[in-house]
Amino acid sequence: MRVDLYRRPEAEGRVSYLAVPEGRKIPEEVINTDWQSSGTSVELADHARRWEQFGIERPETQIAEKGYAITSLAEQPQA
């Protein structure tokens, strides 16, 4: 799966990632947050249970349900 990645700083030196299918706009419900581009056309495993490096659980399910996948609060990686 090819996605465009965005990131934003969080508390305690952590970051959150937002993955949107390649070429799609950031959905309206997250557009008011300070997301910065982190990569375009990034190839990630289609059927992975988790995108470890981004702290994203069930990415395929999240994208199917919401149109994007986002880092879990409990899984935010260090910046």
C-alpha positions as CSV (number, residue, x, y, z in Angstrom):
1,M,0.0,0.0,0.0
2,R,1.3,3.4,-0.9
3,V,0.5,6.2,1.6
4,D,1.3,9.8,2.2
5,L,2.6,10.3,5.8
6,Y,2.2,13.2,8.1
7,R,3.5,13.7,11.6
8,R,3.0,16.1,14.5
9,P,4.8,16.6,17.8
10,E,3.3,15.3,21.0
11,A,4.1,15.7,24.7
12,E,7.2,14.3,26.2
13,G,9.2,14.2,22.9
14,R,6.9,11.8,21.2
15,V,5.2,12.0,17.8
16,S,2.0,10.9,16.1
17,Y,1.7,9.8,12.5
18,L,-1.2,10.0,10.1
19,A,-1.2,7.8,7.0
20,V,-3.5,8.7,4.1
21,P,-3.8,6.6,0.9
22,E,-1.4,8.1,-1.7
23,G,-2.8,11.3,-3.4
24,R,-5.8,11.8,-1.1
25,K,-6.2,14.9,1.0
26,I,-6.1,14.9,4.8
27,P,-9.6,14.3,6.0
28,E,-11.5,17.3,7.4
29,E,-11.7,16.0,10.9
30,V,-7.9,16.1,11.3
31,I,-7.1,19.1,9.1
32,N,-7.3,21.6,12.0
33,T,-4.2,20.0,13.6
34,D,-0.6,20.9,12.8
35,W,0.3,17.9,10.6
36,Q,3.6,18.2,8.7
37,S,4.4,16.1,5.6
38,S,6.8,13.3,6.5
39,G,6.8,11.4,3.2
40,T,4.9,10.9,0.0
41,S,4.2,7.7,-1.8
42,V,5.7,5.6,1.0
43,E,5.3,1.9,0.4
44,L,4.1,-0.1,3.5
45,A,2.9,-3.7,3.9
46,D,-0.8,-4.0,2.8
47,H,-1.9,-6.6,5.3
48,A,0.3,-5.8,8.3
49,R,-1.3,-6.0,11.8
50,R,0.8,-3.0,12.7
51,W,3.2,-0.4,11.2
52,E,5.7,-0.7,14.0
53,Q,7.8,2.4,13.1
54,F,4.8,4.6,13.1
55,G,2.9,3.1,16.1
56,I,-0.1,2.5,13.9
57,E,-2.3,-0.5,14.8
58,R,-4.5,-2.2,12.2
59,P,-3.7,0.2,9.4
60,E,-5.8,-1.5,6.8
61,T,-8.9,-1.6,9.0
62,Q,-8.4,2.1,10.1
63,I,-8.1,3.2,6.4
64,A,-11.2,1.2,5.4
65,E,-13.2,2.7,8.3
66,K,-12.0,6.3,8.5
67,G,-10.0,6.9,5.3
68,Y,-6.8,7.3,7.2
69,A,-4.7,5.5,9.9
70,I,-3.3,7.2,12.9
71,T,-0.9,6.4,15.7
72,S,-2.4,5.1,18.8
73,L,-1.9,7.3,21.9
74,A,-0.4,4.3,23.7
75,E,2.0,3.6,20.9
76,Q,3.5,7.1,20.1
77,P,7.2,6.6,19.1
78,Q,10.0,8.9,20.3
79,A,10.7,11.8,18.0
